[in-house]
Amino acid sequence: MPKTCSAQGCLNHHMMKDKKVSFFCLPNLLKKAERRRLWVRACQRINSDGTQWIPHSKYVYICSEHFVSGKPVDDPDHIDYVPTVFKTTPQMASRPKKRKKLPDSYRSIKKFHHNMEAAYEAAEALITLAKTQNTQTSLNSTSDNTIPVNSIENLSSNTSNFSDSK
């Protein structure tokens, strides 16, 4: 699962090659509820309606840049018991994060699906065209199977010969 820092205004994520950043999961809601609440408050994230952000996933991370020593410490009296290093202002805390640009692989998949839909529609159009041409051809072929007029005359003359012989 991709790791991104949940602190407001922090753009650190696990794919950054130029920085050595570690990620730490929020404390467990059942075992360390109070510590988790302190970490969430320290993140300074606010919902669009002005209420404090509440993480709904167990996969919420804070990066090492928000701890003085670079990692959390279990001692409640230590400064790194809760993340304390933040470069955000109150204005940044209320701003939503910018949408990330879609990766090229996602765009290429989206383009592939679009092309497949176009190919499918073209194939359906060709099938419909072929069916209408087959219908017209079968109508034309039934008119080609008519008996020529001279054959009818021969038939009628043969019939008259048959009736004369009786």
TAKA-V451544 format. One record per helix or strand of 2 or more residues. SS is the DSSP state (H for helix, E for strand). FROM is the first residue (numbers start at 0). TO is the last residue. If there is no record, write none. Layout:
ss=SS from=FROM to=TO
ss=SS from=FROM to=TO
This chain:
ss=E from=3 to=4
ss=E from=22 to=24
ss=H from=32 to=41
ss=E from=60 to=62
ss=H from=63 to=65
ss=H from=78 to=80
ss=H from=89 to=93
ss=H from=103 to=143
ss=H from=148 to=164
